[in-house]
Amino acid sequence: MISGILTDIEGTTSSISFVKDVLFPYSRERMMSFVAHHADNPDVAKLFDEVRSLCGMELSTVQVAEQLIRWIDEDRKSPPLKALQGMIWEEGYRKRDYCGHIYEDAVRKLREWKAQGIDLYVFSSGSVHAQKLLFGHTEYGDLTPLFSGYFDTRIGPKQDADSYREIARQIGLPPASILFLSDVEGELDAAKSAGFLTCQLVRESTDSGQTAHDRAADFDAINISL
């Protein structure tokens, strides 16, 4: 019996294009200015030090910003980049430059599952802060009360089975009672290796190849009676 559902965001609850065509360009355009104006903030300075550590060299503030922009272009899943992007996106949400995109079927089913007593969690490469911003500023209102917890790559890579084992340990549920939703097969493989139930969202895919996972075109088609 499913007691918890862990969901990815991009390509699963939300459109890939929202992240790639709205959020990423927004943070890229503002990264240099954000770095310059927030260098004295202790929390930001700590993230700069993480960037320097990952690069293995001393970098000026401008060079840190340049490195972050390169990582955006490379779609790197770097924790300090994701944290800084979340800070920039927060300004965008507050200014109402955009709202978080969530598919209508995802909103409806998440509410239904929550009402049934199923605990809901998020695991995304975006920072926990960014996750809460997205779900907190949607056209359907603030959806953050639906979720019992959020996880990002500080817990581990999304294609590493140990990440899912640690998530199960932290939320206190047996892996076999948790359903993981994602559009990425490598992530689903890792979750399945950790003992999770899995379902692959194929919203925009025509791939009919063999897979070890259940598939669903949208949240309405997800079978929670696994």
C-alpha angles and dihedrals in degrees: 000000000000113000098165139027121206114195137193117218114211110070091001114060093003141037118269088219092060091060097039100037101034114020101036096049090045092056094041093054092050102036097094093048093043092052092048094049099042103040091112093055106106093218091051093044089054090055090049088056089052089054091051091048092051090049092046094225143080112268132188118235090260091049090051089055091047090051091050091052090051089052090051089053090049092046090234117182092221113158096219091048092050091048093051092045088054090056091051093046090052089064090051093051092047091050089047091234085146141344129232113272116230124167113246092232090053092052093048096047095043089055091047094050091047090052089052090059098256114144113233127210137175129222115182139150087237114090120269087247091055091047092054091047092053095048092039096057108045133132085251092057130248108344097175094101087068093068129076095194148356131218132190134178092286084084089054142287117313092235094052117096091212089066090061093045089055092048090052090049093050096048092043099233130124110255090236090062094054124086115205119205122199142137093223117088094203090058091047091049090054092048092048090051087056090054099261125141110242142204126182118217110218101181096147101017130105093186109133096172124130118284138172091227137079112251132215132183091212141348092278089065096051114115110218093176092080 
